[in-house]
Amino acid sequence: MIRLKGMTWKHERGIAPLLAATAAFGERRPDVTIEWEARSLHDFEQYPLELLAGAYDLIMIDHPHLGEAADRGLLVPLDGLLPEAYLREQERGSVGLSYASYAWAGRQWALAADAAAQVGAYREDLLSEAGLQPPKTWADVTRLAAELPEGRRIAMPLVPVHAFASFYTLCSQLGGGAFWQDGAALPLETGEGALALLQELMPLLHPDSADSDPIAMSERMARTDDIAYVPLIYGYVNYARDGFAPHPIRFADIPASGDAPSGSMIGGVGLAISSRCRYPELAAAFAEMTVSPEFQRTTYFRSGGQPGHRSAWLDAEVNRQSRGFFVNTLRTLDHGAMRPRFNGFVAFQERAGVLIREFLLRGSGSRKELVERLNAMALASYRARG
Protein backbone atom coordinates (compact mmCIF):
# COMPACT_ATOMS: atom_id res chain seq x y z
CA MET A 1 0.00 0.00 0.00
CA ILE A 2 1.30 3.46 -0.98
CA ARG A 3 0.60 6.13 1.64
CA LEU A 4 0.52 9.86 1.00
CA LYS A 5 -0.02 12.60 3.59
CA GLY A 6 -1.90 15.81 2.91
CA MET A 7 -2.43 19.09 4.78
CA THR A 8 -5.39 21.47 4.46
CA TRP A 9 -7.21 23.84 6.84
CA LYS A 10 -9.78 23.13 9.53
CA HIS A 11 -13.20 23.86 8.07
CA GLU A 12 -15.70 21.77 6.17
CA ARG A 13 -14.78 23.70 3.02
CA GLY A 14 -11.14 22.78 3.53
CA ILE A 15 -11.28 19.13 4.54
CA ALA A 16 -14.58 17.56 3.40
CA PRO A 17 -14.08 17.77 -0.40
CA LEU A 18 -10.57 16.36 -0.08
CA LEU A 19 -11.84 13.38 1.87
CA ALA A 20 -14.43 12.82 -0.87
CA ALA A 21 -11.73 13.15 -3.54
CA THR A 22 -9.57 10.67 -1.66
CA ALA A 23 -12.42 8.15 -1.63
CA ALA A 24 -13.01 8.66 -5.35
CA PHE A 25 -9.30 8.32 -6.11
CA GLY A 26 -9.18 5.15 -4.04
CA GLU A 27 -11.68 3.57 -6.40
CA ARG A 28 -9.25 4.21 -9.24
CA ARG A 29 -6.14 3.33 -7.27
CA PRO A 30 -7.01 0.98 -4.40
CA ASP A 31 -3.29 0.59 -3.73
CA VAL A 32 -3.03 4.28 -2.67
CA THR A 33 -4.27 5.84 0.56
CA ILE A 34 -4.12 9.57 1.41
CA GLU A 35 -4.29 10.72 5.03
CA TRP A 36 -5.37 14.34 5.52
CA GLU A 37 -4.64 16.60 8.47
CA ALA A 38 -6.05 20.09 9.02
CA ARG A 39 -4.66 23.24 10.63
CA SER A 40 -6.36 26.42 11.78
CA LEU A 41 -7.21 29.24 9.39
CA HIS A 42 -4.48 31.40 10.94
CA ASP A 43 -1.91 28.66 10.45
CA PHE A 44 -3.08 28.18 6.87
CA GLU A 45 -2.47 31.86 6.18
CA GLN A 46 0.82 32.22 8.07
CA TYR A 47 2.45 28.88 8.90
CA PRO A 48 5.90 28.46 7.28
CA LEU A 49 5.54 26.46 4.08
CA GLU A 50 9.02 25.04 4.60
CA LEU A 51 7.79 23.10 7.64
CA LEU A 52 4.73 21.79 5.82
CA ALA A 53 6.70 20.73 2.75
CA GLY A 54 8.99 18.72 4.97
CA ALA A 55 6.14 16.69 6.45
CA TYR A 56 3.46 16.32 3.76
CA ASP A 57 3.12 15.15 0.16
CA LEU A 58 0.05 17.18 -0.85
CA ILE A 59 -0.42 20.71 0.50
CA MET A 60 -3.27 23.18 0.12
CA ILE A 61 -1.42 26.51 -0.10
CA ASP A 62 -2.06 30.25 -0.19
CA HIS A 63 -0.49 31.84 -3.29
CA PRO A 64 1.66 34.50 -1.52
CA HIS A 65 3.92 31.64 -0.37
CA LEU A 66 5.03 30.90 -3.94
CA GLY A 67 8.14 33.08 -4.03
CA GLU A 68 9.54 31.36 -0.97
CA ALA A 69 8.48 27.94 -2.27
CA ALA A 70 10.25 28.43 -5.59
CA ASP A 71 13.39 29.97 -4.07
CA ARG A 72 13.76 27.10 -1.60
CA GLY A 73 12.68 24.28 -3.88
CA LEU A 74 9.80 23.29 -1.62
CA LEU A 75 7.29 22.29 -4.32
CA VAL A 76 7.28 20.26 -7.52
CA PRO A 77 6.31 22.29 -10.62
CA LEU A 78 3.17 20.78 -12.08
CA ASP A 79 3.98 21.65 -15.68
CA GLY A 80 6.46 18.81 -15.55
CA LEU A 81 3.88 16.33 -14.27
CA LEU A 82 0.54 17.19 -15.88
CA PRO A 83 -0.35 17.27 -19.59
CA GLU A 84 -0.01 20.65 -21.30
CA ALA A 85 -3.58 20.37 -22.61
CA TYR A 86 -4.90 19.89 -19.06
CA LEU A 87 -3.05 22.96 -17.78
CA ARG A 88 -4.30 25.10 -20.66
CA GLU A 89 -7.85 24.00 -19.90
CA GLN A 90 -7.31 24.97 -16.26
CA GLU A 91 -6.09 28.38 -17.37
CA ARG A 92 -9.18 28.88 -19.57
CA GLY A 93 -11.38 27.74 -16.69
CA SER A 94 -9.86 30.11 -14.17
CA VAL A 95 -12.06 32.28 -11.96
CA GLY A 96 -10.39 35.65 -12.25
CA LEU A 97 -6.69 35.42 -11.45
CA SER A 98 -6.95 32.16 -9.51
CA TYR A 99 -4.94 30.00 -11.91
CA ALA A 100 -2.39 32.73 -12.59
CA SER A 101 -1.83 33.24 -8.87
CA TYR A 102 -0.07 29.86 -8.70
CA ALA A 103 2.26 30.58 -11.61
CA TRP A 104 5.73 31.88 -10.73
CA ALA A 105 9.04 32.18 -12.57
CA GLY A 106 7.60 30.54 -15.66
CA ARG A 107 6.31 27.43 -13.87
CA GLN A 108 2.93 26.30 -12.51
CA TRP A 109 3.22 25.34 -8.84
CA ALA A 110 -0.38 24.54 -7.86
CA LEU A 111 -3.88 24.08 -9.24
CA ALA A 112 -6.73 26.36 -8.19
CA ALA A 113 -8.81 23.77 -6.34
CA ASP A 114 -10.71 26.51 -4.49
CA ALA A 115 -11.41 30.10 -5.58
CA ALA A 116 -12.23 32.98 -3.24
CA ALA A 117 -11.93 36.70 -2.72
CA GLN A 118 -13.35 39.27 -0.38
CA VAL A 119 -17.05 39.62 -1.17
CA GLY A 120 -20.11 41.12 0.49
CA ALA A 121 -22.34 39.08 2.82
CA TYR A 122 -25.81 39.76 4.19
CA ARG A 123 -28.74 38.23 6.00
CA GLU A 124 -31.56 38.56 3.51
CA ASP A 125 -34.22 38.09 6.18
CA LEU A 126 -32.84 40.88 8.38
CA LEU A 127 -32.51 43.37 5.51
CA SER A 128 -35.94 42.49 4.11
CA GLU A 129 -37.75 42.96 7.40
CA ALA A 130 -36.23 46.46 7.58
CA GLY A 131 -37.07 47.21 3.93
CA LEU A 132 -33.39 47.49 3.00
CA GLN A 133 -31.24 46.23 0.11
CA PRO A 134 -27.57 45.17 0.12
CA PRO A 135 -25.29 48.11 -0.73
CA LYS A 136 -23.78 48.68 -4.16
CA THR A 137 -21.40 51.53 -3.24
CA TRP A 138 -19.47 52.61 -0.15
CA ALA A 139 -21.88 55.51 0.35
CA ASP A 140 -24.67 52.90 0.44
CA VAL A 141 -22.81 51.04 3.20
CA THR A 142 -22.82 54.00 5.57
CA ARG A 143 -26.48 54.70 4.76
CA LEU A 144 -27.39 51.08 5.47
CA ALA A 145 -25.59 51.18 8.82
CA ALA A 146 -27.60 54.27 9.80
CA GLU A 147 -30.92 52.76 8.68
CA LEU A 148 -30.60 49.36 10.37
CA PRO A 149 -32.98 48.92 13.31
CA GLU A 150 -31.72 48.78 16.88
CA GLY A 151 -29.81 45.60 17.61
CA ARG A 152 -28.61 45.16 14.00
CA ARG A 153 -25.10 46.14 12.90
CA ILE A 154 -22.72 45.93 10.00
CA ALA A 155 -19.38 44.21 10.64
CA MET A 156 -15.98 43.31 9.17
CA PRO A 157 -13.32 40.75 10.20
CA LEU A 158 -10.37 42.72 11.56
CA VAL A 159 -7.85 40.26 12.95
CA PRO A 160 -4.49 41.37 11.50
CA VAL A 161 -4.45 39.34 8.27
CA HIS A 162 -7.98 40.42 7.42
CA ALA A 163 -7.44 44.05 8.41
CA PHE A 164 -4.61 43.88 5.88
CA ALA A 165 -6.91 42.23 3.31
CA SER A 166 -9.53 44.96 3.55
CA PHE A 167 -6.88 47.67 3.34
CA TYR A 168 -5.33 45.96 0.31
CA THR A 169 -8.72 45.59 -1.38
CA LEU A 170 -9.57 49.25 -0.90
CA CYS A 171 -6.15 50.39 -2.11
CA SER A 172 -6.53 48.23 -5.22
CA GLN A 173 -10.02 49.57 -5.84
CA LEU A 174 -9.15 53.23 -5.25
CA GLY A 175 -5.76 53.19 -6.96
CA GLY A 176 -6.39 50.73 -9.76
CA GLY A 177 -2.72 49.74 -10.08
CA ALA A 178 -0.20 47.26 -8.73
CA PHE A 179 1.85 48.17 -5.66
CA TRP A 180 4.39 46.46 -3.41
CA GLN A 181 5.46 44.40 -6.42
CA ASP A 182 8.90 44.69 -7.98
CA GLY A 183 9.75 47.35 -5.41
CA ALA A 184 6.84 49.65 -6.36
CA ALA A 185 5.44 51.78 -3.54
CA LEU A 186 1.80 52.26 -2.62
CA PRO A 187 0.86 55.84 -3.64
CA LEU A 188 0.30 57.93 -0.54
CA GLU A 189 -3.01 59.32 -1.74
CA THR A 190 -4.36 55.82 -2.38
CA GLY A 191 -3.25 54.44 0.98
CA GLU A 192 -4.54 57.44 2.90
CA GLY A 193 -7.89 57.19 1.09
CA ALA A 194 -8.26 53.53 2.04
CA LEU A 195 -7.44 54.24 5.68
CA ALA A 196 -9.89 57.16 5.74
CA LEU A 197 -12.70 54.92 4.48
CA LEU A 198 -11.90 52.23 7.04
CA GLN A 199 -11.80 54.83 9.81
CA GLU A 200 -15.22 56.10 8.70
CA LEU A 201 -16.61 52.57 9.01
CA MET A 202 -15.05 51.71 12.39
CA PRO A 203 -17.67 53.38 14.66
CA LEU A 204 -20.41 51.60 12.71
CA LEU A 205 -19.03 48.08 13.12
CA HIS A 206 -20.15 45.35 15.47
CA PRO A 207 -17.73 45.23 18.42
CA ASP A 208 -16.78 41.61 17.64
CA SER A 209 -15.20 42.80 14.39
CA ALA A 210 -11.83 43.53 16.01
CA ASP A 211 -11.24 39.91 17.02
CA SER A 212 -13.03 38.02 14.24
CA ASP A 213 -11.72 36.16 11.23
CA PRO A 214 -14.11 35.26 8.37
CA ILE A 215 -15.09 31.90 9.88
CA ALA A 216 -15.88 33.35 13.31
CA MET A 217 -17.84 36.20 11.76
CA SER A 218 -19.78 33.90 9.45
CA GLU A 219 -20.62 31.70 12.41
CA ARG A 220 -21.93 34.64 14.42
CA MET A 221 -23.84 36.01 11.43
CA ALA A 222 -25.48 32.63 10.79
CA ARG A 223 -26.32 31.85 14.42
CA THR A 224 -27.43 35.20 15.86
CA ASP A 225 -29.40 38.16 14.51
CA ASP A 226 -27.08 41.04 15.35
CA ILE A 227 -24.98 41.20 12.13
CA ALA A 228 -26.99 42.07 9.03
CA TYR A 229 -24.28 42.98 6.53
CA VAL A 230 -20.54 42.66 5.97
CA PRO A 231 -18.99 44.62 3.08
CA LEU A 232 -15.63 42.78 2.96
CA ILE A 233 -15.28 39.14 3.98
CA TYR A 234 -13.86 36.01 2.39
CA GLY A 235 -16.96 34.14 1.29
CA TYR A 236 -17.62 30.61 2.54
CA VAL A 237 -20.24 28.97 0.34
CA ASN A 238 -21.16 26.53 3.12
CA TYR A 239 -23.05 29.29 4.94
CA ALA A 240 -25.25 29.87 1.88
CA ARG A 241 -26.44 26.26 1.81
CA ASP A 242 -29.49 24.83 3.56
CA GLY A 243 -28.82 23.02 6.80
CA PHE A 244 -25.26 24.18 7.43
CA ALA A 245 -26.22 26.77 10.06
CA PRO A 246 -29.51 28.07 11.52
CA HIS A 247 -29.68 31.13 9.25
CA PRO A 248 -28.35 31.09 5.66
CA ILE A 249 -26.12 33.93 4.50
CA ARG A 250 -26.35 35.43 1.04
CA PHE A 251 -23.28 36.72 -0.75
CA ALA A 252 -22.88 39.56 -3.22
CA ASP A 253 -20.29 41.71 -4.97
CA ILE A 254 -18.25 44.06 -2.81
CA PRO A 255 -19.25 47.74 -2.76
CA ALA A 256 -17.77 49.71 -5.64
CA SER A 257 -16.18 53.12 -5.81
CA GLY A 258 -16.62 53.18 -9.61
CA ASP A 259 -18.37 51.17 -12.28
CA ALA A 260 -17.20 47.70 -11.18
CA PRO A 261 -16.68 45.87 -7.88
CA SER A 262 -12.93 45.93 -8.43
CA GLY A 263 -9.85 45.35 -6.32
CA SER A 264 -10.90 42.49 -4.08
CA MET A 265 -7.84 40.73 -2.66
CA ILE A 266 -8.14 37.22 -4.04
CA GLY A 267 -7.59 34.25 -1.78
CA GLY A 268 -8.60 30.70 -2.51
CA VAL A 269 -6.46 27.61 -2.17
CA GLY A 270 -4.05 25.86 -4.49
CA LEU A 271 -3.36 22.13 -4.45
CA ALA A 272 0.41 21.63 -4.58
CA ILE A 273 2.89 18.76 -4.30
CA SER A 274 5.84 18.83 -1.92
CA SER A 275 9.29 18.29 -3.37
CA ARG A 276 9.82 15.62 -0.70
CA CYS A 277 6.97 13.51 -2.11
CA ARG A 278 8.23 10.06 -3.08
CA TYR A 279 5.34 9.50 -5.49
CA PRO A 280 4.86 12.80 -7.35
CA GLU A 281 3.16 11.15 -10.34
CA LEU A 282 0.47 9.66 -8.09
CA ALA A 283 0.03 12.95 -6.24
CA ALA A 284 -0.32 14.71 -9.60
CA ALA A 285 -2.94 12.18 -10.73
CA PHE A 286 -4.93 12.92 -7.56
CA ALA A 287 -4.67 16.67 -8.18
CA GLU A 288 -5.66 16.26 -11.83
CA MET A 289 -8.83 14.40 -10.86
CA THR A 290 -9.73 16.73 -7.97
CA VAL A 291 -9.47 19.96 -9.98
CA SER A 292 -11.01 18.60 -13.19
CA PRO A 293 -14.15 20.48 -14.30
CA GLU A 294 -16.51 17.53 -13.87
CA PHE A 295 -15.30 16.65 -10.36
CA GLN A 296 -15.34 20.30 -9.27
CA ARG A 297 -18.95 20.94 -10.21
CA THR A 298 -20.21 17.63 -8.80
CA THR A 299 -18.49 15.73 -5.98
CA TYR A 300 -16.20 18.58 -4.87
CA PHE A 301 -19.10 21.00 -4.43
CA ARG A 302 -21.57 18.44 -3.09
CA SER A 303 -19.05 17.43 -0.44
CA GLY A 304 -18.85 20.94 1.02
CA GLY A 305 -16.15 22.45 -1.16
CA GLN A 306 -15.93 25.84 -2.82
CA PRO A 307 -14.75 24.96 -6.33
CA GLY A 308 -12.00 26.77 -8.17
CA HIS A 309 -13.07 25.89 -11.72
CA ARG A 310 -15.21 28.35 -13.64
CA SER A 311 -17.55 25.67 -14.95
CA ALA A 312 -18.71 25.07 -11.37
CA TRP A 313 -19.21 28.79 -10.75
CA LEU A 314 -21.51 28.96 -13.79
CA ASP A 315 -23.34 25.69 -13.14
CA ALA A 316 -27.08 26.18 -12.62
CA GLU A 317 -27.49 23.37 -10.09
CA VAL A 318 -24.45 24.46 -8.08
CA ASN A 319 -25.91 27.96 -7.87
CA ARG A 320 -29.39 26.70 -7.04
CA GLN A 321 -28.00 24.82 -4.04
CA SER A 322 -25.93 27.81 -2.88
CA ARG A 323 -28.43 30.66 -3.25
CA GLY A 324 -26.51 32.02 -6.21
CA PHE A 325 -23.24 32.32 -4.23
CA PHE A 326 -21.09 31.87 -7.33
CA VAL A 327 -22.89 33.89 -10.01
CA ASN A 328 -23.63 36.67 -7.54
CA THR A 329 -19.96 37.20 -6.66
CA LEU A 330 -18.27 36.28 -9.95
CA ARG A 331 -17.82 39.90 -11.08
CA THR A 332 -15.92 40.63 -7.88
CA LEU A 333 -13.56 37.71 -8.47
CA ASP A 334 -13.08 38.53 -12.13
CA HIS A 335 -12.09 42.08 -11.13
CA GLY A 336 -9.98 40.91 -8.19
CA ALA A 337 -6.40 41.87 -7.30
CA MET A 338 -3.47 39.54 -6.69
CA ARG A 339 -1.02 40.11 -3.86
CA PRO A 340 2.74 40.12 -4.43
CA ARG A 341 4.34 36.70 -4.01
CA PHE A 342 8.03 37.47 -3.51
CA ASN A 343 9.94 35.60 -0.84
CA GLY A 344 9.30 37.59 2.34
CA PHE A 345 5.86 38.96 1.48
CA VAL A 346 3.96 36.70 3.89
CA ALA A 347 6.00 37.96 6.85
CA PHE A 348 5.49 41.56 5.69
CA GLN A 349 1.73 40.96 5.37
CA GLU A 350 1.50 39.72 8.95
CA ARG A 351 3.43 42.70 10.37
CA ALA A 352 1.50 45.15 8.22
CA GLY A 353 -1.82 43.69 9.35
CA VAL A 354 -0.90 44.26 12.99
CA LEU A 355 -0.07 47.91 12.30
CA ILE A 356 -3.23 48.54 10.28
CA ARG A 357 -5.45 46.92 12.91
CA GLU A 358 -3.81 48.88 15.74
CA PHE A 359 -4.20 52.12 13.78
CA LEU A 360 -7.91 51.48 13.20
CA LEU A 361 -8.60 50.49 16.81
CA ARG A 362 -6.70 53.52 18.10
CA GLY A 363 -8.98 55.78 16.09
CA SER A 364 -6.37 58.46 15.48
CA GLY A 365 -2.91 59.01 14.06
CA SER A 366 -1.29 60.10 10.85
CA ARG A 367 -2.49 58.16 7.84
CA LYS A 368 0.43 59.49 5.82
CA GLU A 369 2.97 58.22 8.36
CA LEU A 370 1.41 54.76 8.41
CA VAL A 371 1.46 54.46 4.62
CA GLU A 372 5.07 55.62 4.55
CA ARG A 373 5.98 53.03 7.18
CA LEU A 374 4.20 50.26 5.27
CA ASN A 375 6.02 51.25 2.08
CA ALA A 376 9.38 51.16 3.85
CA MET A 377 8.61 47.73 5.31
CA ALA A 378 7.49 46.35 1.96
CA LEU A 379 10.58 47.66 0.18
CA ALA A 380 12.88 46.24 2.86
CA SER A 381 11.16 42.85 2.58
CA TYR A 382 11.45 42.92 -1.20
CA ARG A 383 15.14 43.82 -1.16
CA ALA A 384 15.88 41.10 1.41
CA ARG A 385 14.11 38.34 -0.57
CA GLY A 386 15.97 35.10 -1.02
N, C-alpha and C positions, 0 to 999 in steps of 0.2 A: 504494500500500500504506500502510495506517495502522499506525503502530508505537506500542505502549504499553510502558512499562517498569514492572517490579514488583520489590518487595523483600520477602524473607522471611528465615528463619534457616537456618543451615547444619546440617541433619540431614535424613535421608530423610523423616521426618515433616513437615518444613517445606517441602521443595522438590519432592519427587516427585509428590505429588498435584496441585500447581499446574501442573507440566509436563504431567501427564495432562489436566487441565482445559483447559489452553491448546490441546492437540491437539484435544480434543473441540470447543472453541469455534471452532477454525479450520475445522472441517468445516461449521459453521453460517455462519461469516463468513470465507471464504478471503481477504478483502481486509484482514484484521486480523492482526497478529502481536504477540505479547507476549513480551518478553525479561525473564527473571527473574534476579535476582542474590540472593546469600545472605550474611548476616553471622553472626558468632558468636553463641552463646546470650547471652553477656554483653552484647554490643552490642544484641541484640534487647531485652533487659530494661532497658538504661540509655541507649542512644544517643539524642541529642536528636531528637525527632520533627520539629522545625522543619527540620533538615538533610535528613531523608529526604523530607519533603513538598516540598522544593524541587527534588528530583532525580528523583522517581518518580511514576508515575500511580496505581498500585495498591500498597498497603502493608499487610502483615500487622502488626497492632499489639497491644500489651499494654494492657488497659483503663485502668490508672492514668494513662496519658498523656492521657486525654480532656479533663480540665479545661484543660490547656495548649492542646490542639488547638482546642477551642472558643473560648477566649479570644483566640487568635492567628489564627483563621480558617484553620487548616491543612488541614482536611478538608471534604468536601462532605457535607452531611446527606443520608442515603439516603432519608428519608421524602419528599424532594422528587423522587426519581428512580425509586423502585420502587413498584409498586402497593400500596395499603393492605392489600388482601386477602393479598398475599404476606407483608408484614411481620407481620400478625396470625397467620398460620400459623407463621412463624418464632418468634414469641413463645410460641405454644402448644407448639411443638416444642423449646423450650429445655431444656437439661440444667441443672437448678438455676438459678442466677442468670446463666448465660452470656449470654443475649440482653440481659437488663437491664443487664449490666455495660457495654454499649456505648451505653446511652441516657444523655443528659446534657442538662440545660437544656431538656427537652421535645422533643429531637430524637434521631433514631437515627443514630449516626455510623459504625457498622460492623455486619457480620453475623458471628455466631459460627460461623466455618468450622471451628473446632477447639475442643473442650472439654477442660478438664483441671483438676485440683486435686491437692493433696498426698494421696497414698494410701499404703497399705502395699505392700511388695514382698517376695517370698520365693522362695528356691530350693526347690521342692517336693521334689526328690530329696535335698537335704541335710537338710531337716527330717525327712523320712520315715525316712531311714537311722538317725536318732537317736531315732526314736519320738516326735517333737515335732509340735505343731500351731501354725499362725500365731496370734499373740496377738489377743485381743479387747479387753483392757483394758491400761492402763499398768502395772498390777501384773504382768500376764502377760508384758509385755515384759522386765522385769527378771528374772523367773523364767526366761524363755527364754534370756536372755544367760548366766545362771548354769549352765544345763543343757546348753548346746551343747558338743560335744566339743572337745578341743584342736585349734587350728588353724581354728576356725570362730568368726566374730564377728558381732555386729550392727553397723550403721553408719547414718550420716545425712549428707547433703551439708551442709557448713557453710561454704562460701564466703559472703561477706557477704550477698548477696541471699537466699540460702537459709537462712542462720542467722536472718535476719529473718522469712522465711516460716514457719519452724517455731515461732518465738516468737509470731508473729501467730496461727497456727493454735491454739496452746495457750491463748493469751489469749482467743480467741473461744470455744473449747470450755469453758474454766473459768469465764469471765465471762458468756457468753451474751448479750452486748449489744454495740452499736456503740461504737466509740471512735475518736478521732482524726478524727472527721467533725464538721463544723460547730463546730469548736472544742472538742469534748468530750474530756476527758482519759481516759486508761486508768486504771481504779481501781488503787490501789497494791497491794491484796491480790491482785488478779488477775495483775498483772504480776510480782509477787514469786513467786507460785505457779508461774507458767510458767517463770521462771528457775530455781526450785528443782528442778523436774522435769528440765529440761535439764541442770542441774549433776549430778543423780543419774545421768543416762545417760552423761555424758561419759567416765568411766573405763571404761565397757563398750564404747565404740565402737572400730571399726577405726581405726588411726592415719591412714589416708588420708582419713578424713571431713573433717578440717580444710580440705583443699585441693580437695575434690571438688564439682562441680556435679552435677545429676541425670544428665546424659549420661555424664560420666566414671565416676560410681558405677555406673550401669547397665552400662556396658562392662566394668568390673572384675567385677561380680557375674555377668555372663553368660560371662566368659572365664576366670575362676579359680574356685576352690572355697573362698575364705576368707571371703566375705560370705554369710551365710545368710538374713538378714532386715534390712529397713529399715522403720522405723515411719512415717517421713514423707519422701516423695519425690514429685516430680511424675512421674506415670506416663507412660511411653512405650510405646504398644501394640506397637511394632515388636519389642520384646524378648520379647513373649509369643508371637510367631509363629514357626512352624517355619522354619529355615533362615537366620534373620537373624543369629544368633550361636550359638556352640557349645552353650550351655546356656540353654534358655528360662527366663524369669522369670514367675512368677505374681503377680498383683496382687489386693489385697483392700482392704476398708475400713480406715481408720485406727483405731488403738486408741481406745476411748471412755473417758470419765470418768463417763458416765451411761448413759442408755438408748440413745442414738444416737451414731453416729460423726460428731459435729457439729464445726463450726468450721473445717474445712479451708479454707485460703486458696486461693480459686479462681484459676486462671491461664487457660490456653487462649489462642487467638489470634483476633482479629477482622480481617476483610477490609474495608479502608477505601479510600476514593478521595481522592487529594490534590486540594486546591483549585486546584492549578496544571494539573491534567489538562485537555487541550484537547478530549477526547472523553469527557466524563463519562457520557453515555448508553451508550456502548459499554462502558465500564468497569463500569457498573452491570449491564448485560446479562450480562457475564462473571461478576460476583459472584452474580447471581440464579441462574444455571445451577449454579455451583460449590457453593452452599450449599442448593440444593434437596434435598428429602428423598430423591428417587430417586438423584441423583448421589452424595450423601453415603454412602448405604448400599451403593453398588456401586463405581463407578470410583474415587471419592475414597478409600475404604477399601482397595480392592484394590491401589491404587497406592502404598500405604505411609502413608496419612494416618490421623489420629485424628479422626474426624468430630465435628462439633459439634451435629448434629441428633439429637434423641431417638429418632427412628425407627431410626437406625443403631445406637444403643446398645441397643435392644431387639430387634434383628434376630437371628434364630436362627443364620443362616449366618455373619454377622459375628462373633458370639460363639463359634461353633464353631471358626473359624479363628484366634481370639485367646485361646483357653483361658479364655473367660468374662471377659476383661478388663473389658468394659463392664458387664455385669449384676452382676459381683462388686464393683464400686466405685461403682455408681450411687447407693446410699444416701449415701455420703460426699459426692458432688457435690451431691445434692439438699439436703443439710444444710450446704452450704459457706457460707463467709463472703466478702463482697466488700470489698476494700480501698477506702479513700477515693480520690477521683479529682481532688481540687482541684489547681489549678495550683501546682506546687511539691512535690507529694507524692513524686514519683519521686526527686527530689534528697534529700528527707528519708529515704526508704526506704534509699537507698544509704548515707548517713551512719549511720543507725541500725543497719544490718546490720553495719557495721564495728565499732561499739561493742559490739553483742551478741556477735559472734564473739570479739572480744578479751577480753571478760568471761568467756566460757565457757572459752577457752584458758588464761586466767590461773588459773582455778580458785578464786579468792577475790575478795572485795570486797563492797560493800554492794549488795544487790539493790534496796533502797529508793532509794538514791541514783541508781542507773542508771535506774529507772523514772521518777523525778522528772526526770532529765535528758532522757529521751526525750519525756516530756510537754512539757517546755519547748521542745524543738526542734520538735515537731509543731505546737504552738500558734504559734510564731514563723513557721513555714512557712505555716501557714494564714492568718495575719494579713497576710503579705507577698504573698499570691497576686495574680496579675494585675499 
